[in-house]
Amino acid sequence: MKKDIAQSHAEEAPRGMSLETIIAVGVFGWMALGVVMMGLGIW
């Protein structure tokens, strides 16, 4: 039982990290696009 739980956590960890990374990159990407669009609009 303990081994199965450890394996499930080991498999879920990379997925969680990848999802968090994708979300972080997406948020920063949208922020960058917003800043660029505002800059183009102002200039």
PQR file of N, CA, C, O and H, with PARSE charges and radii, in Angstrom:
ATOM      1  N   MET A   1       0.842  -1.205   0.000 -0.4000 1.5000
ATOM      2  CA  MET A   1       0.000   0.000   0.000 -0.0000 2.0000
ATOM      3  C   MET A   1       0.879   1.258   0.000  0.5500 1.7000
ATOM      4  O   MET A   1       0.649   2.186  -0.776 -0.5500 1.4000
ATOM      5  N   LYS A   2       1.870   1.275   0.865 -0.4000 1.5000
ATOM      6  CA  LYS A   2       2.734   2.457   0.933 -0.0000 2.0000
ATOM      7  C   LYS A   2       3.483   2.650  -0.381  0.5500 1.7000
ATOM      8  O   LYS A   2       3.658   3.779  -0.839 -0.5500 1.4000
ATOM      9  H   LYS A   2       2.057   0.522   1.495  0.4000 1.0000
ATOM     10  N   LYS A   3       3.922   1.556  -0.984 -0.4000 1.5000
ATOM     11  CA  LYS A   3       4.671   1.665  -2.244 -0.0000 2.0000
ATOM     12  C   LYS A   3       3.768   2.245  -3.337  0.5500 1.7000
ATOM     13  O   LYS A   3       4.199   3.096  -4.115 -0.5500 1.4000
ATOM     14  H   LYS A   3       3.779   0.638  -0.612  0.4000 1.0000
ATOM     15  N   ASP A   4       2.525   1.785  -3.393 -0.4000 1.5000
ATOM     16  CA  ASP A   4       1.604   2.295  -4.417 -0.0000 2.0000
ATOM     17  C   ASP A   4       1.394   3.803  -4.226  0.5500 1.7000
ATOM     18  O   ASP A   4       1.383   4.560  -5.196 -0.5500 1.4000
ATOM     19  H   ASP A   4       2.175   1.094  -2.761  0.4000 1.0000
ATOM     20  N   ILE A   5       1.230   4.225  -2.989 -0.4000 1.5000
ATOM     21  CA  ILE A   5       1.008   5.650  -2.716 -0.0000 2.0000
ATOM     22  C   ILE A   5       2.237   6.457  -3.129  0.5500 1.7000
ATOM     23  O   ILE A   5       2.107   7.520  -3.735 -0.5500 1.4000
ATOM     24  H   ILE A   5       1.239   3.609  -2.200  0.4000 1.0000
ATOM     25  N   ALA A   6       3.424   5.957  -2.805 -0.4000 1.5000
ATOM     26  CA  ALA A   6       4.663   6.662  -3.163 -0.0000 2.0000
ATOM     27  C   ALA A   6       4.764   6.783  -4.679  0.5500 1.7000
ATOM     28  O   ALA A   6       5.128   7.840  -5.195 -0.5500 1.4000
ATOM     29  H   ALA A   6       3.530   5.093  -2.312  0.4000 1.0000
ATOM     30  N   GLN A   7       4.447   5.712  -5.391 -0.4000 1.5000
ATOM     31  CA  GLN A   7       4.539   5.745  -6.854 -0.0000 2.0000
ATOM     32  C   GLN A   7       3.540   6.754  -7.415  0.5500 1.7000
ATOM     33  O   GLN A   7       3.876   7.511  -8.326 -0.5500 1.4000
ATOM     34  H   GLN A   7       4.151   4.853  -4.972  0.4000 1.0000
ATOM     35  N   SER A   8       2.323   6.772  -6.886 -0.4000 1.5000
ATOM     36  CA  SER A   8       1.313   7.699  -7.402 -0.0000 2.0000
ATOM     37  C   SER A   8       1.772   9.139  -7.173  0.5500 1.7000
ATOM     38  O   SER A   8       1.613   9.987  -8.052 -0.5500 1.4000
ATOM     39  H   SER A   8       2.050   6.157  -6.146  0.4000 1.0000
ATOM     40  N   HIS A   9       2.337   9.420  -6.004 -0.4000 1.5000
ATOM     41  CA  HIS A   9       2.818  10.775  -5.730 -0.0000 2.0000
ATOM     42  C   HIS A   9       3.983  11.111  -6.652  0.5500 1.7000
ATOM     43  O   HIS A   9       4.071  12.232  -7.153 -0.5500 1.4000
ATOM     44  H   HIS A   9       2.466   8.732  -5.290  0.4000 1.0000
ATOM     45  N   ALA A  10       4.874  10.156  -6.881 -0.4000 1.5000
ATOM     46  CA  ALA A  10       6.037  10.398  -7.749 -0.0000 2.0000
ATOM     47  C   ALA A  10       5.558  10.709  -9.159  0.5500 1.7000
ATOM     48  O   ALA A  10       6.152  11.541  -9.846 -0.5500 1.4000
ATOM     49  H   ALA A  10       4.802   9.245  -6.473  0.4000 1.0000
ATOM     50  N   GLU A  11       4.487  10.047  -9.599 -0.4000 1.5000
ATOM     51  CA  GLU A  11       3.983  10.286 -10.955 -0.0000 2.0000
ATOM     52  C   GLU A  11       3.238  11.621 -11.036  0.5500 1.7000
ATOM     53  O   GLU A  11       3.284  12.298 -12.063 -0.5500 1.4000
ATOM     54  H   GLU A  11       4.004   9.371  -9.041  0.4000 1.0000
ATOM     55  N   GLU A  12       2.559  11.993  -9.964 -0.4000 1.5000
ATOM     56  CA  GLU A  12       1.777  13.230  -9.986 -0.0000 2.0000
ATOM     57  C   GLU A  12       2.659  14.470  -9.823  0.5500 1.7000
ATOM     58  O   GLU A  12       2.311  15.543 -10.316 -0.5500 1.4000
ATOM     59  H   GLU A  12       2.522  11.443  -9.130  0.4000 1.0000
ATOM     60  N   ALA A  13       3.788  14.335  -9.141 -0.4000 1.5000
ATOM     61  CA  ALA A  13       4.648  15.496  -8.883 -0.0000 2.0000
ATOM     62  C   ALA A  13       5.078  16.186 -10.177  0.5500 1.7000
ATOM     63  O   ALA A  13       4.879  17.393 -10.311 -0.5500 1.4000
ATOM     64  H   ALA A  13       4.071  13.464  -8.741  0.4000 1.0000
ATOM     65  N   PRO A  14       5.664  15.455 -11.141 -0.5600 1.5000
ATOM     66  CA  PRO A  14       6.111  16.114 -12.381  0.2800 2.0000
ATOM     67  C   PRO A  14       4.954  16.791 -13.108  0.5500 1.7000
ATOM     68  O   PRO A  14       5.118  17.881 -13.656 -0.5500 1.4000
ATOM     69  N   ARG A  15       3.798  16.160 -13.115 -0.4000 1.5000
ATOM     70  CA  ARG A  15       2.642  16.752 -13.802 -0.0000 2.0000
ATOM     71  C   ARG A  15       2.261  18.062 -13.134  0.5500 1.7000
ATOM     72  O   ARG A  15       1.980  19.052 -13.809 -0.5500 1.4000
ATOM     73  H   ARG A  15       3.665  15.274 -12.670  0.4000 1.0000
ATOM     74  N   GLY A  16       2.250  18.067 -11.792 -0.4000 1.5000
ATOM     75  CA  GLY A  16       1.893  19.284 -11.069 -0.0000 2.0000
ATOM     76  C   GLY A  16       2.890  20.392 -11.366  0.5500 1.7000
ATOM     77  O   GLY A  16       2.501  21.540 -11.582 -0.5500 1.4000
ATOM     78  H   GLY A  16       2.478  17.263 -11.243  0.4000 1.0000
ATOM     79  N   MET A  17       4.164  20.056 -11.378 -0.4000 1.5000
ATOM     80  CA  MET A  17       5.191  21.055 -11.668 -0.0000 2.0000
ATOM     81  C   MET A  17       5.008  21.591 -13.078  0.5500 1.7000
ATOM     82  O   MET A  17       5.099  22.799 -13.298 -0.5500 1.4000
ATOM     83  H   MET A  17       4.481  19.124 -11.202  0.4000 1.0000
ATOM     84  N   SER A  18       4.753  20.708 -14.033 -0.4000 1.5000
ATOM     85  CA  SER A  18       4.609  21.146 -15.425 -0.0000 2.0000
ATOM     86  C   SER A  18       3.390  22.064 -15.546  0.5500 1.7000
ATOM     87  O   SER A  18       3.446  23.086 -16.229 -0.5500 1.4000
ATOM     88  H   SER A  18       4.680  19.727 -13.854  0.4000 1.0000
ATOM     89  N   LEU A  19       2.295  21.700 -14.887 -0.4000 1.5000
ATOM     90  CA  LEU A  19       1.093  22.540 -14.965 -0.0000 2.0000
ATOM     91  C   LEU A  19       1.372  23.903 -14.341  0.5500 1.7000
ATOM     92  O   LEU A  19       0.986  24.933 -14.892 -0.5500 1.4000
ATOM     93  H   LEU A  19       2.249  20.870 -14.332  0.4000 1.0000
ATOM     94  N   GLU A  20       2.042  23.907 -13.190 -0.4000 1.5000
ATOM     95  CA  GLU A  20       2.348  25.183 -12.539 -0.0000 2.0000
ATOM     96  C   GLU A  20       3.254  26.026 -13.429  0.5500 1.7000
ATOM     97  O   GLU A  20       3.086  27.241 -13.532 -0.5500 1.4000
ATOM     98  H   GLU A  20       2.356  23.069 -12.742  0.4000 1.0000
ATOM     99  N   THR A  21       4.222  25.361 -14.075 -0.4000 1.5000
ATOM    100  CA  THR A  21       5.142  26.093 -14.964 -0.0000 2.0000
ATOM    101  C   THR A  21       4.375  26.688 -16.133  0.5500 1.7000
ATOM    102  O   THR A  21       4.586  27.845 -16.497 -0.5500 1.4000
ATOM    103  H   THR A  21       4.358  24.374 -13.991  0.4000 1.0000
ATOM    104  N   ILE A  22       3.472  25.886 -16.729 -0.4000 1.5000
ATOM    105  CA  ILE A  22       2.695  26.370 -17.877 -0.0000 2.0000
ATOM    106  C   ILE A  22       1.827  27.556 -17.457  0.5500 1.7000
ATOM    107  O   ILE A  22       1.725  28.546 -18.181 -0.5500 1.4000
ATOM    108  H   ILE A  22       3.300  24.946 -16.433  0.4000 1.0000
ATOM    109  N   ILE A  23       1.203  27.449 -16.283 -0.4000 1.5000
ATOM    110  CA  ILE A  23       0.340  28.537 -15.808 -0.0000 2.0000
ATOM    111  C   ILE A  23       1.173  29.800 -15.563  0.5500 1.7000
ATOM    112  O   ILE A  23       0.771  30.897 -15.948 -0.5500 1.4000
ATOM    113  H   ILE A  23       1.286  26.645 -15.695  0.4000 1.0000
ATOM    114  N   ALA A  24       2.341  29.637 -14.919 -0.4000 1.5000
ATOM    115  CA  ALA A  24       3.203  30.791 -14.634 -0.0000 2.0000
ATOM    116  C   ALA A  24       3.649  31.446 -15.935  0.5500 1.7000
ATOM    117  O   ALA A  24       3.603  32.669 -16.071 -0.5500 1.4000
ATOM    118  H   ALA A  24       2.668  28.745 -14.606  0.4000 1.0000
ATOM    119  N   VAL A  25       4.081  30.625 -16.893 -0.4000 1.5000
ATOM    120  CA  VAL A  25       4.538  31.163 -18.184 -0.0000 2.0000
ATOM    121  C   VAL A  25       3.380  31.874 -18.887  0.5500 1.7000
ATOM    122  O   VAL A  25       3.569  32.938 -19.476 -0.5500 1.4000
ATOM    123  H   VAL A  25       4.119  29.631 -16.782  0.4000 1.0000
ATOM    124  N   GLY A  26       2.186  31.290 -18.824 -0.4000 1.5000
ATOM    125  CA  GLY A  26       1.028  31.905 -19.478 -0.0000 2.0000
ATOM    126  C   GLY A  26       0.689  33.246 -18.841  0.5500 1.7000
ATOM    127  O   GLY A  26       0.398  34.214 -19.545 -0.5500 1.4000
ATOM    128  H   GLY A  26       2.032  30.426 -18.346  0.4000 1.0000
ATOM    129  N   VAL A  27       0.726  33.307 -17.511 -0.4000 1.5000
ATOM    130  CA  VAL A  27       0.410  34.569 -16.822 -0.0000 2.0000
ATOM    131  C   VAL A  27       1.426  35.639 -17.198  0.5500 1.7000
ATOM    132  O   VAL A  27       1.059  36.760 -17.548 -0.5500 1.4000
ATOM    133  H   VAL A  27       0.962  32.521 -16.940  0.4000 1.0000
ATOM    134  N   PHE A  28       2.722  35.281 -17.123 -0.4000 1.5000
ATOM    135  CA  PHE A  28       3.755  36.268 -17.472 -0.0000 2.0000
ATOM    136  C   PHE A  28       3.637  36.650 -18.941  0.5500 1.7000
ATOM    137  O   PHE A  28       3.873  37.802 -19.305 -0.5500 1.4000
ATOM    138  H   PHE A  28       3.020  34.370 -16.839  0.4000 1.0000
ATOM    139  N   GLY A  29       3.274  35.694 -19.783 -0.4000 1.5000
ATOM    140  CA  GLY A  29       3.136  35.978 -21.216 -0.0000 2.0000
ATOM    141  C   GLY A  29       2.014  36.982 -21.457  0.5500 1.7000
ATOM    142  O   GLY A  29       2.173  37.935 -22.219 -0.5500 1.4000
ATOM    143  H   GLY A  29       3.082  34.758 -19.488  0.4000 1.0000
ATOM    144  N   TRP A  30       0.873  36.755 -20.796 -0.4000 1.5000
ATOM    145  CA  TRP A  30      -0.246  37.686 -20.976 -0.0000 2.0000
ATOM    146  C   TRP A  30       0.120  39.070 -20.445  0.5500 1.7000
ATOM    147  O   TRP A  30      -0.248  40.084 -21.039 -0.5500 1.4000
ATOM    148  H   TRP A  30       0.744  35.980 -20.177  0.4000 1.0000
ATOM    149  N   MET A  31       0.857  39.111 -19.308 -0.4000 1.5000
ATOM    150  CA  MET A  31       1.273  40.400 -18.748 -0.0000 2.0000
ATOM    151  C   MET A  31       2.194  41.114 -19.734  0.5500 1.7000
ATOM    152  O   MET A  31       2.063  42.318 -19.954 -0.5500 1.4000
ATOM    153  H   MET A  31       1.156  38.288 -18.826  0.4000 1.0000
ATOM    154  N   ALA A  32       3.133  40.359 -20.331 -0.4000 1.5000
ATOM    155  CA  ALA A  32       4.063  40.956 -21.299 -0.0000 2.0000
ATOM    156  C   ALA A  32       3.283  41.481 -22.505  0.5500 1.7000
ATOM    157  O   ALA A  32       3.538  42.588 -22.979 -0.5500 1.4000
ATOM    158  H   ALA A  32       3.239  39.380 -20.153  0.4000 1.0000
ATOM    159  N   LEU A  33       2.336  40.687 -22.998 -0.4000 1.5000
ATOM    160  CA  LEU A  33       1.537  41.126 -24.157 -0.0000 2.0000
ATOM    161  C   LEU A  33       0.751  42.389 -23.796  0.5500 1.7000
ATOM    162  O   LEU A  33       0.654  43.314 -24.603 -0.5500 1.4000
ATOM    163  H   LEU A  33       2.129  39.788 -22.612  0.4000 1.0000
ATOM    164  N   GLY A  34       0.196  42.426 -22.593 -0.4000 1.5000
ATOM    165  CA  GLY A  34      -0.564  43.601 -22.171 -0.0000 2.0000
ATOM    166  C   GLY A  34       0.322  44.837 -22.137  0.5500 1.7000
ATOM    167  O   GLY A  34      -0.079  45.908 -22.592 -0.5500 1.4000
ATOM    168  H   GLY A  34       0.274  41.675 -21.938  0.4000 1.0000
ATOM    169  N   VAL A  35       1.529  44.685 -21.597 -0.4000 1.5000
ATOM    170  CA  VAL A  35       2.455  45.827 -21.529 -0.0000 2.0000
ATOM    171  C   VAL A  35       2.823  46.277 -22.934  0.5500 1.7000
ATOM    172  O   VAL A  35       2.862  47.476 -23.210 -0.5500 1.4000
ATOM    173  H   VAL A  35       1.855  43.815 -21.227  0.4000 1.0000
ATOM    174  N   VAL A  36       3.093  45.330 -23.823 -0.4000 1.5000
ATOM    175  CA  VAL A  36       3.470  45.676 -25.207 -0.0000 2.0000
ATOM    176  C   VAL A  36       2.312  46.389 -25.904  0.5500 1.7000
ATOM    177  O   VAL A  36       2.512  47.406 -26.568 -0.5500 1.4000
ATOM    178  H   VAL A  36       3.061  44.356 -23.599  0.4000 1.0000
ATOM    179  N   MET A  37       1.102  45.852 -25.751 -0.4000 1.5000
ATOM    180  CA  MET A  37      -0.055  46.473 -26.406 -0.0000 2.0000
ATOM    181  C   MET A  37      -0.279  47.877 -25.856  0.5500 1.7000
ATOM    182  O   MET A  37      -0.573  48.797 -26.619 -0.5500 1.4000
ATOM    183  H   MET A  37       0.939  45.025 -25.212  0.4000 1.0000
ATOM    184  N   MET A  38      -0.142  48.057 -24.526 -0.4000 1.5000
ATOM    185  CA  MET A  38      -0.312  49.387 -23.936 -0.0000 2.0000
ATOM    186  C   MET A  38       0.766  50.322 -24.470  0.5500 1.7000
ATOM    187  O   MET A  38       0.494  51.484 -24.773 -0.5500 1.4000
ATOM    188  H   MET A  38       0.097  47.309 -23.906  0.4000 1.0000
ATOM    189  N   GLY A  39       1.998  49.809 -24.585 -0.4000 1.5000
ATOM    190  CA  GLY A  39       3.096  50.630 -25.102 -0.0000 2.0000
ATOM    191  C   GLY A  39       2.811  51.064 -26.528  0.5500 1.7000
ATOM    192  O   GLY A  39       3.015  52.227 -26.879 -0.5500 1.4000
ATOM    193  H   GLY A  39       2.219  48.865 -24.339  0.4000 1.0000
ATOM    194  N   LEU A  40       2.341  50.138 -27.352 -0.4000 1.5000
ATOM    195  CA  LEU A  40       2.036  50.486 -28.745 -0.0000 2.0000
ATOM    196  C   LEU A  40       0.896  51.497 -28.791  0.5500 1.7000
ATOM    197  O   LEU A  40       0.915  52.422 -29.603 -0.5500 1.4000
ATOM    198  H   LEU A  40       2.176  49.194 -27.067  0.4000 1.0000
ATOM    199  N   GLY A  41      -0.095  51.320 -27.922 -0.4000 1.5000
ATOM    200  CA  GLY A  41      -1.223  52.246 -27.915 -0.0000 2.0000
ATOM    201  C   GLY A  41      -0.792  53.643 -27.489  0.5500 1.7000
ATOM    202  O   GLY A  41      -1.242  54.636 -28.060 -0.5500 1.4000
ATOM    203  H   GLY A  41      -0.110  50.568 -27.263  0.4000 1.0000
ATOM    204  N   ILE A  42       0.083  53.722 -26.481 -0.4000 1.5000
ATOM    205  CA  ILE A  42       0.549  55.030 -25.998 -0.0000 2.0000
ATOM    206  C   ILE A  42       1.433  55.680 -27.053  0.5500 1.7000
ATOM    207  O   ILE A  42       1.291  56.866 -27.350 -0.5500 1.4000
ATOM    208  H   ILE A  42       0.449  52.915 -26.017  0.4000 1.0000
ATOM    209  N   TRP A  43       2.350  54.892 -27.619 -0.4000 1.5000
ATOM    210  CA  TRP A  43       3.265  55.471 -28.612 -0.0000 2.0000
ATOM    211  C   TRP A  43       2.548  55.566 -29.951  0.5500 1.7000
ATOM    212  O   TRP A  43       3.132  56.025 -30.933 -0.5500 1.4000
ATOM    213  H   TRP A  43       2.465  53.929 -27.378  0.4000 1.0000
TER
END
